[in-house]
Amino acid sequence: MNYQLTQYNTIIRLDDNANIPMDPGNTDYQDYLAWVALGNTPEPVPAPPAPTHQEITLTIQTGVQQWLDQTAQSKGYDSAMSCITYLSSSNATFAAEANSMLHWRDAVWNQCYALLAQWTANTPSPLPTVESTIALLPTANSFGWA
């Protein structure tokens, strides 16, 4: 007999692919424990599959949008979009912040989409993360966001 651990607190008996719960009252689990007591070692939990390009893209887009929104929230706006709605505000501070956010947001997404297209054509190693992508994007300060 051979066994494999799973990420779901169960064990797979590889001879017949039976899924065995880690329940002391289960006879299959008792057999597994006896097998381990004899010095046997189960196969480890299999590594998860690598994320798809679609999953990486969605994760990065979501993270970049959160970064934009958090930057707007640092000045009391609900989101980047909320900030941009003040573009024609009669309050000069709000209008200036909205203008800064609008131009920064556009530059961020232009660069982000260019990077995603580049990575789709040629997958980098290691795979990009939200943090590594944001490090390649323009900063709000360079668009007058202080």
N, C-alpha and C positions, 0 to 999 in steps of 0.2 A: 504494500500500500504506500501511496504517496499522497501528501496533502499540500494545499497552498492556502496561505492566509489571504484574507480580503480586507478591503477598507471598510467593510460593513459589519465588523464584529462577528463574522461567520468564517467557516473554514470550508474549503472545497476538497472533497475526496476525489483525487484526480482519476482514479480507476473508473468511476462511473459518473463523475461530475456532480455528485450529491452535495447539496448545500447544507452544512451542519451548523446549527446555532451553538453558541458557547453557553450551553445550558447544562449544569451539572447533572440534571435528571435525564438528559438525552443519552441513550446508549451509544449512539455513534460518537458523541463527544467524549464519552468515557473511553471508547476504543482509541480515539485520537490521543487522549491524555496518556494512555498506557503505551502507545506507540512512541510518544515523545519521551516518556520515562525510560524507554529502552535505548535512548541516546539518538533517536532520529530527529531530524530538523526539517520543518516544513519549508516549502518554497516561499519566498518573501511575497509581499503584496506587489503586484505588478505596477510598474511605473505608469502614470497616466499618459494618454496620448498627447503628442505635441499639439498646441492650439493651432487652429486653422487660420489662414490669412483673414478670413471674415471675423473670427473671434478676436484676433489681435487688433484689427481695424476698429471694431466696435468698442473694445476696451480703451483704446487710445482716444477715440473720438469722445467717449463719455468722460474720460479723465481730463482732456483738454477743456471741454465745456465746463466741467466743475471748477477748473483753474480760473477760467474767465469769470464765472459766477462768483467765486470766492474773492476775486480781486474787486469786483463791484461791491460785494457785501462788506468789504473792508471800509467802505465809505457810506454804508447804510442803505445801499440799494438792495432790492430783492435778488437781482440777477443782472447779468450783462445786458440782457434785452431790456429790463426795466430801466437801467441807467440810460440806455440809448433813446428811450422814449422822451427824455428831457432835452433832446437836441434843439428844439425850438422854444425852450423855456425862457420866460422873462427873467428868471434868476440867472445871472451871468455865471455863477459858480457851477450850477447844475448843467447849464448849456455847454460850458467848457469841458466838464467831466464827460458828458455824453459824447461830445466831439472826439475827445481823446479815446474813449472806449470804442466808439465806432471804427476809427481808423486802426486802432490796435487789434480789435477783433478781426477785421478784414485781413490784416497782415498775418495774424496768427493762423487763420484758416487757410490762406493762400499757401503759406509755408508748410503747414501740416498736411494738406492734400498733396502737395508736391512730394513730400517725404513718403507718404503712404503709397503713392504711385511708384516711386523709386523702389520701395521695399517689396511691392507686389512683383515688380519685374525682376528683382534680384534680392532674395531673402537674406538679410544680414544675419551674422552670427556674432554674438548672441542676439536673440530676438529682441526687438525694441520693447521698452516698457513705457508706461505713461511718463515716469520721471525722466527717462533718457530722451524721450521725445520733447518734453517741455524744455529741457536744457538746450534744445536746438532751435527753439522758437523765439521770436522777438519778445522783449520784455515791455511791460506797460510803461515803465519809466521812460523808455525811448520814444514814447508817444505822448509825453507830457503828463502822465499819470503820476502824481507825486503824493 
